Amino acid sequence: MKSSQITVFAVGCHPDDIEFMMGGTLFLLQEAGADIHYMNAANGNCGSMEYNREETAAIRKKEAQHAAEELNASWYPPITNDLEVLYDLTLIKKLASLVRKISPDIMLVPAVHDYMEDHMNTARIAITAAFTMGMPNFEPDPPAAPVQKDIALYHALPYGLHDGLNNRIYPQMITDITSTIDKKEHMLACHQSQRNWLDESQTIDSYLQTMRDMSRQVGSDSGIFPFGEGWIRHNPLGYSHPSFSPLERILPKELWMYT
């Protein structure tokens, strides 16, 4: 499989989630020739102490579009508001239509176990949307023809590297993002509105430094990489042949596997 044939669909929850937990790997995939697609399920409209819902959503839309441009990625609009990311058929159908349109080989999605319900529900919606990609009798919204192909889902680590009960979540594999950490930081910096919000709401005084600290911790967990991003492969049953491992094939030199 040639990397130039690979299509990658990164699905985050809120604007800046992709940048925090997936950005370094996405730059590696871009450099390998992959076609990158970028979407946040929620519009970020609750992420401000300064602006109202509509103003905040508009600001965060522009920031996300600028971030996607850093990757030369195709950007797609969100499908709901913050705290309205519920595992329901309406959102599943919307995302399923987009999955069929993009026809990805790889989907990068949030952690199943996370500190925030919005993140976990985004993961569940993405899992189901991908599962229905080839189902002729499932009707997405808007309608889209089913696609018969292998697809591999990889879960990022939760923000903060812990779940809602404060248990540390460890990955199955870690990508070496040392060569792309500066690009990842520049991409995250596109979300300028989050500097004050994260400081006031989560006592994060430097979101860029927080990202570096998490990436450094994951790299340290490998015992090899200065900076890393962790991944957990979703069970391929119902999605692909068990041997279909596109991330491992594209980034063999940048990937460390737990044994």
C-alpha positions, -999 to 999 in steps of 0.1 A, spaced: 0 0 0 15 33 -10 11 62 14 -1 84 -15 -32 62 -17 -40 67 20 -69 89 31 -70 100 67 -101 114 85 -93 130 118 -124 135 140 -121 156 171 -148 169 195 -141 206 200 -118 229 181 -82 224 194 -88 187 204 -72 174 172 -43 197 177 -37 187 213 -38 149 208 -34 141 171 -16 170 154 20 156 154 9 123 139 -12 141 113 19 160 102 38 128 99 10 113 77 9 145 56 46 143 50 42 106 40 18 118 13 -16 111 29 -47 130 20 -59 146 53 -95 155 63 -104 174 94 -136 178 114 -147 187 149 -181 173 160 -189 204 182 -186 240 172 -169 252 205 -197 277 213 -193 273 251 -156 278 251 -154 314 262 -158 337 292 -158 368 269 -181 362 240 -217 349 235 -225 315 220 -228 328 184 -197 349 185 -176 321 201 -187 296 175 -178 320 147 -143 327 162 -136 291 168 -147 281 133 -121 305 118 -94 292 142 -102 256 132 -101 264 95 -67 281 100 -54 250 118 -66 227 91 -48 249 65 -16 242 84 -20 205 74 -33 213 39 -63 194 52 -99 194 39 -120 211 66 -156 201 74 -181 221 96 -192 208 130 -225 190 134 -237 202 168 -231 225 198 -209 220 228 -225 197 254 -250 186 228 -227 158 215 -251 130 223 -249 94 211 -280 96 190 -292 86 155 -292 122 142 -255 128 147 -246 93 137 -264 98 103 -246 131 97 -212 117 104 -219 85 85 -227 105 54 -194 123 57 -175 91 62 -189 77 30 -181 109 11 -145 109 23 -140 71 22 -110 70 46 -85 43 51 -77 56 85 -99 74 111 -82 91 140 -108 95 168 -110 105 204 -104 82 234 -133 59 245 -123 67 281 -119 104 287 -125 130 313 -153 146 293 -186 132 280 -185 152 248 -152 135 239 -164 100 247 -196 105 228 -177 118 198 -157 86 198 -189 65 200 -205 84 172 -174 80 150 -172 43 158 -207 37 147 -205 59 116 -175 40 104 -192 7 111 -221 16 88 -198 28 59 -206 -3 38 -242 -10 49 -266 -6 20 -297 -6 43 -284 22 66 -295 57 54 -271 85 63 -281 122 62 -277 135 36 -279 103 16 -246 88 4 -238 55 -13 -222 28 8 -185 22 4 -170 -13 5 -135 -11 18 -113 -17 48 -111 11 74 -89 12 105 -98 33 136 -72 45 160 -81 62 193 -60 91 206 -52 93 242 -75 114 264 -66 150 271 -46 149 303 -38 113 297 -63 101 324 -100 91 323 -129 105 342 -119 85 373 -83 98 371 -69 64 359 -39 68 336 -47 56 301 -18 39 283 -16 34 245 -8 3 225 15 23 202 33 56 202 43 77 173 75 97 174 64 133 168 98 149 177 102 161 142 67 176 141 63 190 176 70 226 165 45 223 137 20 208 162 25 238 185 21 263 156 -11 245 146 -24 246 182 -15 283 185 -41 290 157 -67 286 185 -58 319 201 -92 323 218 -84 293 241 -55 310 258 -78 328 283 -106 302 283 -84 273 294 -67 295 320 -100 305 335 -119 273 332 -92 246 338 -64 266 354 -41 259 324 -19 290 322 -1 280 290 -20 257 267 10 254 244 33 243 272 6 219 285 6 203 250 43 200 250 43 185 285 18 158 276 37 150 244 69 148 263 53 124 289 40 101 261 74 101 244 90 93 278 66 63 282 82 48 251 116 50 266 128 61 231 111 93 218 115 128 232 79 136 221 51 112 213 14 107 207 -3 76 219 -28 54 200 -51 25 207 -63 5 177 -100 -2 176 -110 -39 172 -109 -45 134 -140 -68 136 -166 -54 113 -142 -27 100 -114 -45 82 -94 -76 77 -73 -83 108 -41 -78 89 -51 -43 77 -28 -19 96 -23 12 75 -8 34 103 18 8 111 26 4 74 30 42 67 50 51 98 71 20 106 101 41 116 81 65 137 60 39 156 68 22 189 46 -7 199 40 -21 234 50 -57 236 
